[in-house]
């Protein structure tokens, strides 16, 4: 038995340091490193249970070729040589017949590692002339706004939250997807901080926070603008900071002028006094900060809402002190110089929006998508308009390759399934986007079966296609060393020696934690805050209400403690439930645990109801990332979510779904 260290690369801000117990070549336990101050010796239950994925019945151990109808899950085992030869031949045929843009690589956050996503795979598809993928399922709005407003300036570190006297957690649930923030919130409140949460679901108890503002989904923008007007009318704006450091104040104030607290309260379906209480608490405290989450961007008004909320610390002069400012994604504090590793890609083909996959596969593009290569994601479970996605995946003329660890909902529709390693079976480098660390990922066991990491698969496929670029022939050790040398972050570069043993590197801003407008500043072109960034378009802060009399309930699909997007859905969320407020259920004659049909014009989901007063009236919730097998009719929340992207950044609008619920 031995205990080995590594870093978790899964899609979570925490970037935990792990201790993995291995006995006779098998992983028997995964725990958090007690030596790592950020991880603190504990990890989420999801990763603790990861050995069930490693050794479960759904694990893909060998290349598989489809032997039955698409979706049937019937495959035959073949060898790697035959699989690579077959895939190379089919991709070449598609390129020669339809052009390279008929090939679409489809990937997302199943791994947050630099080696596993966006490196050798990008080189391969660039050389094929494939279509490029606009990655919009999450963080498209937030990235566009954060870049336009602050140049993705590093945010307040979680360790500095106890210094704040007011913390607003807006559109985030740390208990499900950022668990190492929760102790800092508790410590801040112990020291006297006012802690508020803005969310349609009450995720914190009354003993954990001072105010819960249960706004209606999509109403974040009116609430934020009303708070800004409230401050402006009371002379609370820090004009000296704004004059010296910011542009775009007038368009923001003009938009805010249309929203009184009372008007915003009607839209948000909350009491006006609660909005005033939040505004007063934040304005009157120093240090004060906002933890901006990703939940509030998942609607057509998300971009404007993000911008208005991220303007708040600038408007009230909350910067320049430890524990003051904002936190969104801290990933911009580190960057990989990909060109120094790969050379120039010269990849300028058409860009297709991943949110619109159902339409892209069914509406007849020119050229059509004839080959789909899926890795690091499970679109059959996670992409809006699920039924359209499934119709597209059922096309017999669509050649689909899925590189995956387990037989996901998407893999069942593949013509070829290739076995992928997990993070416990390969090397990688993980840049934290919450904690300020770069973590090394190392193999603690040999790959199960014939599984290969992404970079080895794409290198082998490049060689099979006759491509001569260096990265296709480099050894894995050489590629890893070059990657580490190309990684830049505050205080230094990646150390291949440190990262190869699964350890972490810390930043130096100077100091391990930044202070906004003291040790870190906006990385915009002129170094100033852009309060109305160009990314908002010609009508910044414009609000559009979403309503449909046929479907009076707003559907949200938040993260759950059971899954990381759809990862672990094969065993960790066996039964899907829709959560309803008891008042909404009583109005429909629905009891706790009863079978119900959640439906709209796009589809329906049959499951059981769970009644819970923590969700506000007028809103229902179905967990994000659930697999199709978890519901009674093989449909999940995405079957009810519109495939139409937002005007800004083409982002997915999951929370614009409106539904009705009826007893079965």
N, C-alpha and C positions, 0 to 999 in steps of 0.2 A: 504494500500500500504506500502511496506517495501523495503529497498535496502540492499542486502546481498553481502558479499565479497566472492570471490572464485578465483581459478587460472585456466587458460586455459591449458589443457593437450594435445592439438592437436599438430600435428607434425610440429613444427616451432621452431626456435632457441629462440624466444623472451620470452616465458613463461610469458604471460601478467597477471597482476593483474586485475580482473574484478569486476565491480559493476553491480549487476543484480537486476532489478526492478521487484517485484512480486506483482500482484494485484489479490486478491481473489484466490490465489493458482495457478495463471498462470503467466508465464514469459512474460512481456510486453516490456522490453528493456534490452539490454546489452551494457555497455560502459566500457571504460578503467578507472581504478582508478587514480584519480588525486593525491592521496596521495603517490602513488608508483612512485619513481623517474625514474625507468626503463620504466614503461609503459607510464608515462607522460600524462595520461588523454585521450589517444586515442588508438583505436584498429583497426584492419583491418575490411573491410566491410564484409568479410566472417563470422566472429564471430558475428558481429552486426546483421546479418541476420539469425543467428542460430535458433531463434524461429520458422522460417518457417519449419525447420526440425522437431522440437519438435511436432508441431501441423499440419503438412502437411498430404496430402492424402496418401503419401507413407509410413507413420509411421506404424511399426508393433506393434500391441497392445496386441496380444494374440498368443499363440502357434498355428502354422498352419501345417497341413499335406497335402501333395500333393494329388490332386484329378484329375489331368489331365496330359498330356504329359510333360516331362521335358522341361523347357523353356517357357511353356504356361502361367505361373503365376496363375494357377488355384489351389486353396487350400481350405481346410475346416478347421474351427476352432475346436480345441480340448482343453482339460484342461492340466495344467502342470503335474498332476500326470500321466495321460495317456502318455504325451509326454516323460517324463523321463523314464517311464517303457519301452516304445517302443524303445527308443534310447539305454538304457542299454541292452535290450535283443538283439538288432541287433549288437551292438559292441561286446557282448559276443559271439554271433554266429560267427562273423568274426574272432575273436581271436581264438576260439576253432577250426575252420575249416582251416584257412589260417595262423594262427600265429599272434601275436600282431603287427608285422611289416606291416601287411596289412592295418593297421589303420594309417592315416596321419593327424596330426593336422596342419592346415594351417592358419597362422596369421601373421600380420605385424603391421604397425604403425598407425592404426586407433585410438589408444590411446597410449600415451607415459607415462601412469601411471603405477606405480609398482604393484598396486593391480589388474589392468585390463589385464596385459599381463606378462606371464612368472613366475607366482607364483603358485597359486592353480591349474591352468591349467597344468603346467609342472608336478606337482605331480601326477595328474590324469593320464596323458598319459605315464608317467614313470612307474606307477604301472600296466598299461595295456600292457606295453612292446611295445608301438607304435613306429613307425619310428620317428626319430628326423628330424627337419626341419632346413636346412641351409638357413639363412635369408640373401638373396643376392641381392634383388631388388635395394637397395640403401645402400651406405656406406660400402659395403664389401671391396672394394679396399682401401678406405680411412682408415678404421679401421685397416686393416692389415698393411698398411704402417705406419700409425701414431703410432701403437703399436711397430712395429719393429724399427722405427727410434728414437722415443722419449719416448716410453712407455706411450703414450697418455698424455704427459705433458700438463697441463693447458695452454691455449693460451691467447693472448692479449684480455683483456676485451673491449667490445664495448665502454664503457665510456672513455677509454684511447686513442681512435682513434684520437681525436683532438690534442694529443701531437705529432703525427707523422708528418714528413715533406714530406713523400712519402707513398702513400697507393695504392697497386695494388689489385683490386678486380678481381680474376681470376676464371671464371666458376661459377659465382653466380649472382643472380639478387635480391638484397635486396628489390626492390620495389614490388616484388611478394611474397617473402617468408621470409623476415627478415626486416620488415618495420621500426623497431626502430633503425636499423643501419643507415638509410638514414640521419637523422639529424646530427649524429656525422660526417658523411662524409662531409656534408655541412659546419659544423663548422670547420673541419680540413682545408678545402679549403679556408674558410674565413681567417684562420690564416696563409695561405701561402703554404699549402701542395700541392704537385703535386699528383693528383688523376688519376689513369688509370683503365680502364676496359678491360679485355680480354674475348671476347665473340663474337660468330658469329652474334649476334643480338645487335643492339645499343639500350640499355635500358636507357641510360642517355643522356640528352641534352648536347650541347656544353657548356652551361653555368654551368653544374654540374661537368664536369670532364675535364681534360686537354688532355687526349689521349684515343681513342678507338682503340683497335687492334682487328679487326674482323677476327680472324683466322678461317680456315676451320675446321669443326668438326673432332676431332681425331688427330690434328696436334700439340697439346699442348706440347707433348714430344720433338719433334724436335726444337720447339721455345725455350723451357726452356734449352735444351742442348746447343743450339747455344749461348744463353746469357751467359751460364757458360763458354763456350770456349772463348767468347769475353772478359770476365773478366779475365780469366786465362792468356790470351795473353798480357793483359795490366798490369799484376802484381797487380790486385785488390783484390786477395784472402787474407783473414786474416789468414796467416799461423800460427801465434802464437795461435789463438783460436783453429784452427783445430788440431794442434799438441796436445794441452792440453785437448781437449774436444771431439774429433771426430775420428772415424775409417771409412775405406771404401772410402777414397778420390780417390785413384788411379783408381778403376773400374769406378767411376763416371766421372773422367777426361778423361779416355780412351774412354768412350762412347761419351762424349761431343766433343772429338777431331774429330769425323767424321762429325760434323755439323757446317759448316760455317753459318754465318748469311744469306748469299745469298741462300745457299741450303735449309735452313729451311724456308726462305721466299717463295720459290717456292712451297714447300709442304703445307705451310699455306695459300698460295695465298694472301699474303700481301706484301707491299713495304718493302724492307730491312731496309730503314731508320727509319721506325716506330719501328722495333725491336730494333735497336740501340738506338733510343730515349728512349724507355722504360728501356733498360739496363743502360744507362747513368743516368737517373733520379733516379732509385732505388739505384745504386751504390753510387751516390753522395750525398744522403740524410741521415740524422740521426736526430731523429729516423725514421726508415722505416719498413713497415710491409706488409705482404701479407695476404689478406682475401682469403683463399682457399675454393672454393665451391665444390659442388658435381656434377655439370654439366660436369666437365672435366674428371670424372672417368667413364662415361657411354659409354666406347668403349674399344676395346681389348687392347689399349695402355694406358689405364687409370691408372693402377698401377704405371708404370714407370713415367708417367707424374706427378702424385702426389708426388712421391719421389723426382724427380728432382726439383720441385717447392718448396717443403718443405725443401730442402737442401739449398736454396738460403740464408736465414738469417744466417745459420751457415757458409757458404762459405765467406760471406762478413762481418761477425762479427756484426750483427745487434741486438744481444741480450744484456741483461744487462741494459737496459734503458726503462723507462716507455714509452709505445707506439711503442716499437721495437720488432720484432719477427714475429710470425704468429698466425693466428686464423683458426682453422678447427672446430672440435666439442669439446666443453668444458665439455661434459658429463662425461669424465673420472675423473673429480675432485670430484665426489661423487660415492659411491658404496653401494650396498645392499648386506649384508651377508645373502644370501638366505638359506644357510645350517643351520644357527641359527634359522631360522623360520620354515623350512620344514623338517630338518634332511637331511641325505644323500639320494640322488635320485638314485644313481647306475643305471643311464640310459645310456646304451652303445649300443643301437641298431643301425641299419644302419642310415646314414644321407642322406636325399634326398634334392636336390637343388631346392628351390622354383622357381627359374628362369626357370627351365625345366619342369614346371607343365604339359604343353601340352604333352611332350614326356612321362613323368611318367604315365600319365593316358591313353595313347594310344599305347605305344610300347611293352607292355607285360613284366613287371618286374617279378622277382621271389623273394618272392611272389608278386602278383599284388596288387595295391592299391584297396581295396574293400570298405573302409569306409573313407570318407573325412569329417573333422570337421573344418569348416571355421569360423573365428571370427576376428574382428579388421582389415578386409581387404576385397577387392572386386576383386579377381583375374580375373574374366571375363572381367574386364575393364583395369587392370593394369599390367598384366603379358605378356611378349613377346610371339609372335606366337599365337595371340588371337584365330585364327580359330582352331588350335590344342587343345587349352584349352577348347573351346566350344564343340568340338567333344568328349573330355574326359568327360565333365560334362553331356553330353547327354546319357552316358552309363546307361542302365537300371540296370546293375549289380553293379553299384557304388552307395553305400548308402551315401548320402550327407546330412549333418546337417549344417545349417547356423544360427549362433547367431548374430542378426543384429538389428539395430535401424530402418532401412527403407528397403523396398523391392528393393535391389540392383540388378544389372544385374546377379550377382552370385546367389542371393537368389531365383531368378526365376527358377533355375535348382535344387533346393533343394528338398529332400524328406521330410524334416522337417525344418521349420523356427521357431526360438525361439526369442521372443521379448527381446531386449537388452536396458538397460538404456543409456541415454546420460550422459555426465559429469555434467550436471545440476541436475541429479537425484541420484547420489551416491557419496560416499567418495572415495578418491584416494590420492596418493602422486606423485607429478610430479618433476622430476629432470631436471632442465634446461640444454640444451646442447649448448646454446649461452650465455645467461646471467647466472651469478653465483648466482643462487637461487635454493632453494628447496621449492616448493609451495604446499600448501594444497588444495585439491579439496573437496568441501562439497556439499551436496544436498541442493538446494534452493527451490525445489518443491518435492512433492511426485512423485514416478514413474508413468508415464502415463500408463494406462491400467494395464497389468500384467507383465510389463517389469522387468527384473532382471539384476543386474550387473554380469559381468563375473565370479567374484570369488564366488558369491552365486550359480550361475548355476553349476560350476564345483564341488563345495562342495556337492550340492544336488545330482549330478550325481554320485559322488564318494560313497555317502551313499547308493544310489540305487544299485550300483554295489557291495555293501557289503565291501567296503574298510574301514579299521579301523584307518588310520592315523589321528592324532589329528586335523590337519587343516580342515579336512572334517566336523568336528563337532564343531569347535570353533564358537563363535558368531562373527558377523561382527566387533563389537567393539573390541573384543579380538584380532582378526587378525590384525586390523588396528594398535593397540597399539604395538603388536609384530613387525610389519613391521617398524614402526617409530623407535623403539629401535635398530633395525638392520641396520639402515641407517647411514652411516658414510660419513662425508665430512670435508673439511678443516675447522677446528675450532670447530667441535662438532658432535653431533648426532641429529637425528630427535626428535622433541618435539611433542608428540601426541596432547598435548593441543593446541599448536600453529597451527599445520597443520589441526586439526579437525575443526577449525573455518574458514578455507580457507585462512589463512595468509601465509606469506613467511618467510623463514629463510635465512640469508645471510651467506657468507663464511668468514673465517679469515685465510689468507695465511702465515704470518700475513698481516693485511689489507684486505679490501673487494675485492681488485683486485690484481692479481698476476703480478709480473715482472719476465719474463723468465730469468733464469740463475742468478737471484738475490734472489727471494723468492720461486721460484719453479724451479725444475731441472728435467732432463730426468729420467723416472722411468724404464729405461732399466736395465738389470741385473748388468751391470758394471757402470751405471750412465753416459755413454758416448753416443753421437749421432752416430747412425749407418747410414752412408750416402748411403750404398748399402745393405739394410736389406735383410735377408735371405728370407723374404716373396716374394721378386721379382723373386726368382728362379735362375736357373743356367745361365740365359742370362739377367742380369739386364739391363734395359734401351734399350732393343732391340725394334725396331720400325717396325711395319707392316702396310703398306698403305692399305686402303680399297677402292677399285674401281670396278665398273662394267659398262662396256660400254653400256649395255642395259638400265641401270638406272643411269643417270648421276647426279642426284640431291641427296644431303645428307639430310636426314630427322632428325630433332631434335624435341623433345617433352618436352619442358621446363615447369616449374611450371607457373601457371597463377594466377592472383589476385582473380579469381573466385572460385578456388577449393583448398583444402588441400589434395593432392593426388586425390582420387576420392570422398572425402567427400564433400557433398552439391551438387554433380552433378545431383541430382534428380530435382533441380530447377534453379541452379545458372549458368549453361552453356547450355541453351536450344538448341543452334544451333552451330554445329561444323563448323569451317572454316580452310582452309589451307592458311597460309601466305606465299607469294612469293615476291621476288624482281620484280619490274616492268620490268626489262630487261629480266628476265627468262620468265615472262608471255608473253611479246611481241613476243619473239622467238617462242612461241607456240600458238599464236593467242588467248590468254586468256585475257579477260577483267575483271575489278574489279566486284565482285559479281556473276560472271558466274559459272554455275555448272561444276564441273570438277571431273575427276577420278584420284586419286592418287594410283599408283599401283606398285607392284613388283611381284616376283615369289611366295610370301607368300599369297598375297591377294590384295584387293583394298578397298579404302575408297571413297565414293561418297559424296561430300559436295560442298560448294561454296568457291571461291577463294577470298582472301583479299590481295590486292596489297599494299606493304609497303616498302619504301626504307630503313627502319631501319634494315631489314634482308639482309645479304650480298648475292651477286649473287652466284648461285650454291647450295643454301641451302633453304629448305622449312621447315615450322614449323606447327605442329599440337599439341594443348595443351595436356599436361599430365593429365590423370585421367578422361577424358570426358566419359560420359555414352554412351552406344550404341544407345540410343534413339535420341542422338544429331545429328547423321549423317543420310543421306538418305538411306543407305543400312545396317544400324546396325553394322557398323565396325568403329573402332577408330584407333588411331596411333599404338597401339600394334599389330594390324593385319598385320603391315608392318615391325615389329621389329623382328630380328632373335632370336630364342630361344637358340642358342649356347652360353654358358657362356664363360667368359674370362678364360685363363689359370691360372691367378692369382686370388685366392679367389673365383673362380666360379661366378664372378659378372655378372650382366645383362649388355648387350652391346646394349642398346637402340639406341645410336647414330651411330652405324654401319649400320643402315638401309639406303639403297640406293633405290631411287624411280624415277619414271617418272610421269609427270602430263599431262593430256590431257583433252581437252574439251569434255564434254558429248554430 
